[in-house]
Amino acid sequence: MKAERPQVLFVAPDRIGDCVIASGVIREIDRQVPGAAITVACGPPAAALFRSAPGVVRVIVLHKKKMAGHWIALWRQTFATRWAMVIDIRGSLLAWQLRAKVRKIYNRSYEGGRKVQTVSRMMGAATDLEPEIFLDDKARRDAEAVIAPQLASGAGPGPILALAPIANQPGKSWSPERWGELTARLMAEPRFEGWRFMPMGGPGDERFAAQTLEAAGPRGMDFVGRGDILASAAAMERATLFVGNDSGLMHVAAAVGRPTLGLFGPTEWWLYGAWGPHARTVASNPNQGQFAPIEDLDVDRVFQAVLDLYDAYPPVTEP
């Protein structure tokens, strides 16, 4: 009789960016529990990130409820299983209430360095757990269905600059007016001659991208509210560079290997900056441990940072 696969529960973060930061846990589970059948519990916006992840057999979507009702709902779906390992990035009480051979539960003692390193330390990993996006054919088809008609109708071929003029917290968002001005200046910059400008975001983010699209004119490509986060990742895979607010999309861009520039205001760029060798930040206050409103980040600084990113990672031209 074939032995049953060991069961592992991974309670992932709620937000997209935090889930990307913790995504290296998936590969580490297989190293520590070979052949594991993984159940992931996470917030609704991030659920698509795990649907094709290796070893994942189930994704439980945690819809927040009053009086911690979502934790009760999750317990009801997990208490009957004997888990080989329970991993809880959120450090909740749930992990202590389940039958588990091994528990990996977040607490502040694991903090230190970048957030990716915190997760790696919690897992007891031998090396830093690199974030990863697990793209599938559906995501690529969904992205193609949005991009192809826009290329055919006027945007035309050429390198793509993906832009994320949104963030889930108001204080983290550079103003739409500045995004429009930045786009107009890049349009006039010889380095970006023939480029396409593709703002990205989720449903309801259209108002943040309107001025970017207006400035881009016929060279604009709209990927705001056009698919789930995995479709956005597939669209980003087709871009040459990415520039965006401190957001989940910033982390996705870096994880798919795109040269990435993240804009930071009053948040900890030294902890939450995009991870990877091609990731950079430009902050309203570049001094670690100090903060300034994102409004202090002017267009001149961001424009120069984009040019620096281009010069470091220019598009590869076909011979």
FIVOMAR-342394 format. One record per residue: x, y, z of N, C-alpha, C, CB in turn; residue in one letter. Coordinates in steps of 0.2 Angstrom, whole numbers, plus 5000, padded with zeros to 4 digits. Glycine has a CB too. Layout:
XYZXYZXYZXYZA/...
END
This chain:
500449945000500050005000500450065000499550005006M/500350114996500650174995500650215001500450214989K/501150245004501150285010500850345009501850295013A/500450375014500150445013500750495013499650455018E/500650545010501050605010501050635016500950655004R/501650665019501550705025501250765024502250715028P/500850785029500450845028500750905031499750835031Q/500750965028501051025031500551085030501751045027V/500451125035500051175035500551245035499551175041L/500451285030500751345030500251405030501251355023F/500251435036499851495037500251555035499651505045V/500151575029500451635026500151705028500451625018A/500551755026500251825028499651835024500851875026P/499351895026498751915023498851955016498351965027D/499351995016499452045010499952005005499752105013R/499852034999500252004993500952014994500052044987I/501252074996501952084997502252045002502052154999G/501952035008502151995013502151915011501752005020D/501651895007501651825004502251815000500951815001C/502451864996502951854991503651854995503051914986V/503651895000504251895005504351825008504251945010I/503851795009503851725013503751665008503251725018A/503751675001503651624997504151574996503551654990S/504751594998505351544998505151485003505951575000G/504751495008504551435012504351375009503951465017V/503951385003503751324999504251274997503351354993I/504851304994505351254993505751234999505951294989R/505751265004506051245010505651185014506151305015E/504951195013504551135016504751075012503851155014I/504851075006505051005003505750985005505051014995D/506251035006506851015009506850975016507351075009R/506351005020506350985027505850925027506151035031Q/505350925023504850865023504750845016504150895027V/505150805014505150785007504450755005505650735005P/504250774999503550744997502950775000503550674997G/503050825004502450845008501850875004502650905013A/501250865006500650895003500550955007500050835003A/500551015004500551075008499851105007501051125005I/499551125013498951165013499251235015498451135018T/499051285011499151355012498551395014499451395006V/498551435020498051475022498251545021497751465029A/497951595017498151665016497551705015498651665010C/497651775014497151815013496951815005497351885014G/496351835004496051834997496451864991495351864997P/496751924992497151944987497751904985497452014988P/498051864989498651834988498551754986499151834994A/497951734986497751664986498051634979497051654986A/498051674974498251654967498951634967498051704962A/499351664971500051654971500251584972500451704976L/499851544976500051484978499651424974499851474985F/499251444970498851394966499251344962498351424962R/499851364960500251314956500951304959500351344949S/500951324966501651314969501751234970501551354976A/502351214969502551144970502351114977503251134969P/501951064977501751024983501151054986502351034988G/500851104984500251134987499651094984500251214985V/499251074988498651034986498051064988498650964990V/498051124992497451154994497651224996497151125000R/497251274994497351344997496651365000497451394991V/496751375007496151405011496251475011496151375018I/495651505008495651585008495351605015495251605002V/495751645019495551675025495151745024496151685030L/494551745025494151805024494051825032493451795021H/494351885033494251915040493551925042494651985040K/493451905048492851905051492851935058492551835052K/492351965061492351995067492451945073491652025069K/492751965078492851925084493351865082492251895087M/493851875078494351825076493951765073494751805082A/493351775070493051715067493351685062492351745064G/493851715058494251685053494651625055494551735049H/494951645062495351595065494951535067495751625071W/494351545069493951485071493751445065493251515074I/493651475059493451445053494051405051493251495048A/494651435051495251395049495351335054495851435049L/495251345060495351285065494851225063495251305072W/494251245061493751195060494051155053493151225058R/494351185049494551155043495251115044494651205037Q/495551125049496251095050496351055056496751155050T/495851055061496051025068496050945067495551045073F/495650915062495650845062496250815059495050825058A/496750855056497350825052497850815057497450875046T/498250765056498950765060499450785056499050685062R/499750845057500150885053500850865055500050955054W/501250845049501950835050502350905052502350805044A/502050955050502351025051501851075051502951045047M/501851125055501351185055501851245055500851185061V/501751285050502151345049501651405050502551345043I/501851455054501351505055501751575055500951495062D/501751605049502051675049501751725053502051695041I/501151715055500751765058500851765066500051765057R/501151705068501251695075500551695079501651755078G/500051665076499451655080499451595085498851645075S/498851595089498751535093498551475090498251555098L/498351485084498051425080498651365080497851445073L/499251385078499751335077499851295084500451365075A/499751315090499751285096499151235097499851325102W/498651245094498051215095497951155090497451255094Q/498351145086498351085081498851035083498451115074L/498750975081499150915082499750925076498850845081R/500350935079500850945074501550915077500951015072A/501850875073502550845075503050905076502750795070K/503050955071503551005071503151075070504051005066V/503351125074503051195073503551245072502651205079R/503351285067503851345065503351405066504151335058K/503451445071502951495073503351555074502551475079I/503151615070503451675071503451705078503151725066Y/503951735080503951775086504551825085504051735093N/504551875089505051935087505751915088504851995092R/505951865091506651845092506951825085506651785096S/506551815080506851795073506951865069506351755070Y/506751915072506851985068507651995068506452035071E/507752035063508452055062508652055054508952005066G/508852105052509052105044508352115040509452045042G/508452095034507852105030507252055032508052095022R/506652065030506152025031506251955028505452055029K/506451945023506651885020507051845024506951885013V/507551875028508051845032507651825039508651885034Q/507151865041506751845047506451775045506251895048T/506051775039505751715038506251655037505351715031V/506751665034507251605034507551585040507851635029S/507651635045507851615052507251575055508051675056R/506651595055506151555058506051485055505451595056M/506251475049506251405046506851365048506151415038M/507351405050507951365052508351345045507851305056G/508251385040508551375033509251385033508151415028A/509651345029510351355029510551415025510651295025A/510151445021510251505017509651545017510551485010T/509751605014509151645013508651615008509351715011D/508051615010507451585006507251635001506851565010L/507451624995507351674989506551674988507751654983E/506251734987505551744985505551714978505351814985P/504951684977504851654970504051664968505051574970E/503951674962503251674959503151614955503151734955I/502651574957502551514953502051524948502251454959F/502251544942501851554936501551494933502151594931L/500951494930500651444927500451464920500151404931D/500151414916499951434909499351474910499751364906D/498951464914498351514915498551584916497851484921K/498951594920499251664921499451694915499751664927A/499851654911500151684905499651694900500651634902R/499151654899498551664895498151724897498151594895R/498051734903497651784905498051854904497551784913D/498651854905499051914903499051924896499751904906A/499151874892499151884884498451914882499351814881E/497951884885497251914883497151984884496751874886A/497552014889497452084890497952124886497652104897V/498652094885499152134882499052134874499852104884I/498952074871498952064864498552114860498751994862A/497852124863497452174859497752244859496752174862P/498052264865498252334865498852344861498452344873Q/499252294860499852294856499652304848500352234856L/499052264847498852264840498452324838498352204839A/498152354843497752414842498152484842497152414847S/498752484843499152544842499752554847498652594844G/499752514852500352524857501052494853500252484863A/500952444849501452414845502052384849501752474841G/502452354846503052314849503552364852503452274844P/503952344857504452384860504552364867504252454859G/505052384870505152364877504552394882505852394880P/504452364887503852384892504152404898503352334892I/503952464901504152494907503452484911504352564907L/503452434916502852424920502952474926502852344923A/502352504928502252554933501752534938502152624930L/501852544944501352524949501252594953501552464954A/500752634951500652694954500152694960500452754950P/500152634964499652624969500052594975499152574966I/499752594980499952554986499352544991500552594990A/499352494996498752485000498652535005498752415002N/499152575007499152625012499252695009499652615018Q/498852745010498852815007499552845008498352855010P/499852835014500552865015501052835011500652865022G/500952785008501452745004501452764997501452675005K/500952804995500752814988501052884985500052804986S/501452884981501652944977501052974973502252934972W/500953034973500353064970500253044963500253134971S/499653034960499453024953499753074949498753014952P/499753134951500053194947500753184946499953264951E/501153164951501853154950502053094946502253144957R/501553044946501652984941501553004934501152924943W/501053054933500953074927501553114924500353114926G/501853154928502353204926502953154925502553254932E/503053104929503653064928503553024921503753004934L/502953004920502852964913503053014908502152944913T/502753074908502853124903503653134901502553194904A/504053144907504753154906505053094903505053174913R/504853034905505152974902504952964895504952914906L/504352984893504152984886504653024882503453004885M/504853084885505253124881506053104881505153194883A/506253064885506953044886507152994881507053014893E/507753014877507952974872508052894874508552994869P/508252884880508352814882507652774881508552804889R/507152804882506452764882506052784875506052794888F/506452804870506152804864505852734861506552834858E/505252734859504952674857504652624863505452634853G/504752644869504552604874503752614875504852624881W/503452564878502752564880502752564888502452494878R/502252604890502152614898501552584900502152694899F/501652534905501052494907500952494914501252414905M/500452544916500252544923499852484925499852604925P/500052464932499752394934499352414941500252344935M/498952374943498552374949497952334949498352444950G/497652334955497052284956496452324955497052254963G/495852284955495152324954495152384959494652274956P/494852434956494752494961495352544960494652474967G/495952524957496552564957496552604951497152524957D/496052604947496052644940496152714941495352634937E/495952744947496052814948496752834949495552844953R/497152794952497852804953498252804946498152754958F/498052774941498352764935498152804930498352694933A/497652844931497352884925497852934922496752914928A/498152964926498653014924499252984920498853064929Q/499452924923500052894919499752874912500252834923T/499252844912498952824905498852884901498352784906L/498652944903498453004899499153024897498153054904E/499653024901500353054899500653004893500853054905A/500552934894500852894889500452894883500752824892A/499852914882499452914876499452854872499852974872G/499552854866499552784862500052734864499552804855P/500552764868501152714870500952684877501752744870R/500352694879500152664885499752604885499652714889G/499852554890499552494890499252484897500052434888M/498652474897498252474903498252394906497552504903D/498552384912498452324915498252334923499152284915F/497752384924497452394930496852364931497452474931V/496752314936496152284937495952234931495552334938G/496452204928496352164922496452094924496752184917R/496652074930496752004931496951994939497251974927G/497051934941497251924948498051934948497151844950D/498351924954499051944955499451894951499151934962I/499251834950499751794946499751814938499451724946L/499151834936499151864929499551924929498351884927A/499551974934499952024934500652014934499752074940S/500851954937501551934937501751914931501651874942A/501351874927501451854920501551914915500951804918A/501151964916501252024912501852064914500652074914A/502052064920502752094922503352054920502752094930M/503251984919503751944916503951974909503551874916E/503452004906503552024899503852094899502952024895R/503952134904504152194905504952194905503952234911A/505252254904505952254904506252284911506252294898T/505852334913505952364920505352374923506352434919L/505352384930504752404934504952464939504552334938F/504452504939504552564944503852564948504652624941V/503852564954503252564958503252584965502852504958G/502752604968502652624975502852554979501952644977N/503052564985503052514990502452474990503352534997D/502452414987501752384986501952304985501352414981S/501352264985501452194983501752184976500852164984G/501552234971501752224964502552234964501352274960L/502752284968503552294968503852224970503652344973M/503652194975503952124977503852074972503652104984H/503252074968503152024963503652034957502452034960V/503752104955504152114950504852094951504252194949A/505152104957505852084959505852004959506052114966A/505351974961505351904962505351864955504751874966A/505051904950505051874943505651894939504451894939V/506151924943506751944940506852004936506951884936G/506352054937506352114933506752164937505652144932R/507252204934507552254937506952304940508052294932P/507052314947506452344950506752404954506152294955T/506352464954506452524958505852534962506552584953L/505852534969505352544973505352614976505352494979G/504852644977504752714980504552704987504352764975L/504952734991504752734998504652795002505252695002F/504152805006504052865010504152845017503352895009G/503652845022503752835029503652765031503252875033P/504052725027504052645028504752625028503652605023T/504952565031505552545032505852515026505652495038E/506152555022506452525016507052475017506752575011W/507352485023507952435024507652365026508352475030W/507052365028506752295030506352275024506352305036L/505952315021505452295016505552305009504752325018Y/506152335007506352345000506352274997507052375000G/506252284990506152224986506852184986506052244979A/506752114986507352074987507552054980507152014991W/508252054980508552024974509152064971508052014968G/509552044967510152074965509952134960510652034961P/509352134957509152184952508652234955508852154946H/508652234962508152284965508452344969507752244971A/508152394968508452464971507852494974508752504965R/508052544978507552594981507752664980507452574989T/507252704980507352774981506852804986507252814974V/507052834992506652844998506652924999506952805004A/506152945002506053015004506553035009505353025006S/506752985013507352995018507752935017507053005025N/508352945014508752885013509152865019509252905007P/509052895025509452885031509052825035509552945035N/509352765036509052715039508852735046509552655039Q/508252715048507952735055507652805055508552735059G/507652835049507352905049506752905044507852965048Q/506252945045505652945040505553015038505052915044F/505253015032504953075029504353055025505553115025A/503853105024503253085020503453075013502753145020P/503153035009503253025002503253084998502852965000I/502853135000502853194996503553224996502353244999E/503953215000504653245000505053214994505053235006D/504853164991505153124986504953164979505053054985L/505453204976505153244971505353204964505553304970D/505053234959505053194952505753194950504653234947V/506153244951506853244949507253184951507253304951D/507153164958507553114961507353044958507453114968R/506653034957506352974954506552964947505652974955V/506553024943506753014936507452994935506653084933F/507953024939508653004939508752934941509053054944Q/508352914946508352844948508152794943507952834955A/507652814939507452774934507952764928506752794931V/508252824927508852824922509452784924509052894921L/509552784931510152744933509952664933510252764941D/509252654934509052584933509152564926508352574935L/508952604921509052584914509752574912508752644910Y/510152624915510852614913511252554916511252674915D/510952534921511252474924510952404921511052464932A/510352414918510052354915509752374909509552324920Y/510052394904509752414897509452354894510352444893P/508952374890508652314886509152284881508052344882P/509052214881509452174876509152184869509552104879V/509552204865509352204858509552144854509552264854T/509052124849509252064845509752084840508552034842E/510252034839510752044834510452054827511351994834P/
END
